Amino acid sequence: MKHILWILLLSLAIQAHGQTTPRFRIMGLPLDSVTHRISYRGTLSVPGVPAAELYGRTQEWVARQFEDSREVLHLTDPTRGVLIGRAVTMAHGPQTETLQPRDFLVSFLFSLRFTDGRCTYEFTDLSYPRNLITSATSSSSGGQVADALAEWANQNMTSRISTAEAQTTRTPVEPDLSADTNYNSKGMPRLRILRDARGIDTAMRAVVTSLSQNVGVKP
């Protein structure tokens, strides 16, 4: 009897853990331990560089990388050494077995804080900007890129990172990555969701690398 009761309690514990742990954890995306949402965070060490200089270098990074830094930056506080904003980056989901590659946009919130010799970054609140998301190339479309991507390019929004046309029309990434329809009966992610997760991770790590290089972190 005790043995049966122990098995029952263990089963309930496993089920409860599964309900609170996002399924897309197995795809290697970094998660916040409290919110269980995707979060890219870390500290860039630049010994000997004052906080004010790091703040200035990051403002230059924003001005160079974003289409309109006035739209990107939501909070600038040089006294406290804080920059907060929202931007969009292009993600490339690579070809996965029978699936064609897919290019799509990912919006993210960034928070940057500066002290002498350090820049702490956090990229969170990942989402898909509606009306700007591109579709995959396919044989049925003759290999042409989706109209949304063509229009986006024609507007000279050619940098790897750009502002969103409409900052408020966004769909969070996490519900899509964790939806039941994107997993098989064994709980494993389908190819489409693996491709998109890989594209998101590559794009966000590229943003971190770009920031790191511009604040002066040595390779």
C-alpha positions in Angstrom: 0.0 0.0 0.0 2.8 2.4 0.9 4.5 1.5 -2.4 1.4 2.3 -4.4 0.9 5.6 -2.5 4.6 6.6 -3.2 4.1 6.0 -6.9 0.9 8.0 -7.0 2.6 11.0 -5.2 5.6 10.8 -7.6 3.3 10.8 -10.6 1.5 13.9 -9.3 4.8 15.7 -8.6 6.0 15.0 -12.2 2.7 16.2 -13.7 2.9 19.4 -11.5 6.5 20.0 -12.6 5.5 19.6 -16.2 2.7 22.2 -15.9 5.0 24.8 -14.5 8.0 24.1 -16.7 7.7 25.4 -20.4 8.1 22.6 -22.9 10.3 24.7 -25.1 13.1 24.4 -22.5 14.2 21.3 -24.3 15.0 23.4 -27.4 17.8 25.2 -25.5 16.3 28.7 -25.3 17.3 30.5 -22.1 14.5 31.0 -19.6 14.1 33.2 -16.6 14.0 31.0 -13.5 11.1 33.0 -12.0 8.9 34.0 -15.0 9.7 31.0 -17.1 9.8 33.3 -20.1 12.7 33.6 -22.7 15.4 35.9 -21.4 18.8 36.7 -22.7 20.8 38.3 -20.0 24.4 38.8 -18.8 27.1 41.2 -18.0 29.7 42.6 -20.3 33.0 43.4 -18.6 35.1 46.3 -20.0 37.7 47.0 -17.3 38.8 50.6 -16.9 36.0 52.1 -18.9 33.8 54.6 -16.9 30.0 54.0 -16.8 29.4 57.3 -18.7 31.6 56.2 -21.5 29.8 52.8 -21.7 26.5 54.6 -21.8 27.7 56.8 -24.7 29.0 53.8 -26.6 25.7 52.0 -26.3 23.8 55.1 -27.5 26.1 55.0 -30.6 25.3 51.3 -31.0 21.6 52.1 -31.0 22.0 55.0 -33.5 24.0 52.8 -35.9 22.0 49.6 -35.6 18.4 50.8 -35.5 16.4 52.6 -38.2 15.2 55.3 -35.9 16.7 55.5 -32.5 14.1 58.0 -31.3 11.5 55.2 -31.8 13.6 52.5 -30.3 14.6 54.2 -27.0 11.8 54.4 -24.5 13.9 55.5 -21.4 17.3 57.2 -21.3 18.7 58.1 -17.9 22.4 58.9 -18.0 22.4 59.8 -14.3 21.5 56.3 -13.3 23.1 54.7 -16.3 20.0 53.1 -17.8 18.7 52.6 -21.3 15.5 50.8 -22.1 13.8 50.3 -25.5 12.2 48.0 -27.9 13.4 46.9 -31.3 13.0 44.3 -34.0 15.5 41.9 -35.5 15.3 39.6 -38.5 15.5 35.9 -37.6 16.3 33.1 -40.0 14.9 29.6 -39.4 17.3 27.3 -41.2 16.2 24.4 -43.5 15.2 21.4 -41.4 14.9 18.1 -43.2 11.8 18.5 -45.3 11.0 22.1 -44.3 12.1 25.1 -46.2 14.0 27.9 -44.4 11.9 30.8 -43.1 12.7 34.4 -42.4 10.6 36.3 -39.8 10.8 39.2 -37.5 11.2 39.1 -33.7 10.5 42.1 -31.5 12.2 42.3 -28.1 12.5 44.6 -25.1 16.0 45.5 -24.0 17.2 46.9 -20.7 20.8 48.1 -20.3 22.4 49.2 -17.1 25.9 50.7 -16.7 28.5 50.9 -13.9 32.2 51.5 -14.1 33.7 48.7 -16.2 30.4 46.8 -16.7 27.3 46.8 -18.9 24.4 44.5 -17.8 22.0 43.6 -20.5 18.6 41.9 -20.6 16.6 41.1 -23.7 13.0 39.9 -22.9 9.4 40.1 -24.0 10.1 38.4 -27.3 7.2 38.6 -29.7 6.2 38.5 -33.4 5.3 41.9 -34.9 1.9 41.4 -36.6 1.6 42.5 -40.2 5.4 42.3 -40.5 5.9 38.6 -40.1 7.3 37.0 -43.3 6.4 33.6 -44.6 8.6 30.8 -45.8 9.7 30.5 -49.4 8.0 27.5 -51.1 7.7 25.8 -54.4 4.1 26.9 -54.7 5.2 30.6 -54.6 7.9 30.0 -57.2 10.6 30.5 -54.5 9.6 34.2 -54.1 9.9 35.9 -50.7 6.6 36.9 -49.1 5.1 40.3 -50.0 5.5 41.5 -46.5 9.3 40.9 -46.7 9.5 42.6 -50.1 7.6 45.6 -48.9 9.8 45.8 -45.7 12.9 45.8 -47.9 11.6 48.3 -50.3 11.2 50.8 -47.4 15.0 50.7 -47.1 14.7 48.9 -43.7 17.8 46.9 -44.7 19.8 46.7 -41.5 19.8 43.5 -39.5 18.0 45.2 -36.7 15.2 47.7 -37.3 12.4 49.4 -35.6 8.8 48.1 -35.7 6.3 49.8 -37.9 3.7 49.4 -35.2 5.1 48.8 -31.7 1.8 47.8 -30.1 0.7 45.0 -32.6 2.7 42.1 -31.2 2.1 38.4 -30.5 4.2 36.8 -27.7 6.6 34.1 -28.8 6.1 31.7 -25.8 2.5 30.7 -26.5 3.4 29.7 -30.0 6.5 27.7 -29.0 4.5 25.8 -26.2 1.2 25.2 -28.1 0.1 21.6 -28.0 -0.3 21.5 -31.8 3.5 22.0 -32.1 4.3 18.8 -30.2 3.8 15.2 -31.0 2.1 12.6 -28.8 5.4 12.0 -27.0 5.8 15.6 -26.2 8.6 16.2 -28.6 8.6 19.5 -30.7 7.7 19.3 -34.4 10.2 20.3 -37.1 8.6 23.7 -37.7 8.9 24.8 -34.1 12.5 23.5 -33.9 13.4 25.6 -37.0 11.8 28.7 -35.6 13.3 28.3 -32.1 16.8 27.9 -33.7 16.2 31.1 -35.8 15.1 33.0 -32.7 18.2 31.9 -30.7 20.6 32.7 -33.5 19.2 36.1 -34.0 19.1 37.1 -30.4 22.7 35.9 -29.8 23.8 38.0 -32.8 22.3 41.0 -31.1 24.3 40.3 -27.9 27.4 39.9 -30.0 26.9 43.2 -31.7 26.3 45.0 -28.4 29.4 43.3 -26.9 31.6 44.4 -29.8 30.4 48.0 -29.7 30.9 48.5 -26.0 34.5 47.3 -26.4 34.6 43.8 -25.0 37.8 42.2 -26.2 37.5 38.8 -28.0 
